[in-house]
Amino acid sequence: MRPPPQTVIGLSNVSQRGLYRELLNRIYLVMTVANGLDTASQRLLR
């Protein structure tokens, strides 16, 4: 039996060039996890 598929997103792709990038990433992460997202990655640039 095969394992169920996993979902992964890149948060930095969602908020690219956004004015409130960190806030958008947090909100989007909460929304996607609440709807079944398995994991997310975020590129940290400072």
The 8 nearest C-alpha neighbors of each residue, nearest first, counted from 0:
[[1, 2, 3, 4, 5, 6, 37, 35],
 [0, 2, 3, 4, 5, 6, 37, 7],
 [3, 1, 4, 0, 5, 6, 37, 7],
 [2, 4, 1, 5, 0, 6, 37, 35],
 [5, 3, 2, 6, 1, 37, 7, 36],
 [4, 6, 37, 3, 7, 36, 38, 2],
 [5, 7, 37, 36, 38, 4, 8, 35],
 [6, 8, 38, 39, 37, 5, 36, 9],
 [9, 7, 39, 10, 40, 6, 38, 36],
 [8, 10, 40, 12, 11, 39, 41, 7],
 [11, 9, 41, 13, 12, 24, 40, 8],
 [10, 12, 14, 13, 9, 41, 15, 42],
 [13, 11, 10, 15, 9, 14, 8, 41],
 [14, 12, 10, 11, 15, 9, 24, 23],
 [15, 13, 17, 20, 11, 12, 16, 23],
 [14, 16, 12, 17, 11, 13, 20, 10],
 [17, 15, 14, 18, 20, 19, 11, 13],
 [18, 16, 20, 14, 15, 19, 23, 13],
 [17, 19, 20, 16, 14, 21, 23, 15],
 [20, 18, 22, 17, 21, 23, 14, 24],
 [19, 21, 17, 23, 14, 22, 18, 24],
 [22, 20, 24, 23, 19, 25, 14, 26],
 [21, 23, 25, 24, 19, 20, 26, 27],
 [24, 22, 20, 26, 21, 25, 27, 19],
 [23, 25, 21, 27, 22, 26, 10, 28],
 [26, 24, 28, 22, 23, 27, 29, 21],
 [25, 27, 23, 29, 28, 24, 22, 30],
 [26, 28, 30, 24, 29, 25, 23, 31],
 [27, 29, 25, 31, 26, 30, 24, 32],
 [30, 28, 26, 32, 27, 31, 33, 25],
 [31, 29, 27, 33, 28, 32, 26, 34],
 [30, 32, 34, 28, 36, 33, 29, 27],
 [33, 31, 36, 35, 34, 29, 30, 28],
 [34, 32, 30, 31, 35, 29, 36, 28],
 [35, 33, 31, 32, 36, 30, 29, 37],
 [34, 36, 32, 33, 37, 31, 6, 30],
 [37, 35, 32, 31, 6, 38, 34, 7],
 [36, 38, 6, 5, 7, 35, 32, 39],
 [39, 37, 7, 36, 6, 8, 40, 32],
 [40, 38, 8, 7, 9, 10, 41, 37],
 [41, 39, 9, 10, 8, 42, 38, 7],
 [42, 40, 10, 11, 9, 43, 39, 24],
 [41, 43, 11, 44, 40, 10, 9, 12],
 [42, 44, 41, 45, 11, 40, 21, 10],
 [45, 43, 42, 41, 11, 21, 20, 15],
 [44, 43, 42, 21, 20, 41, 11, 16]]
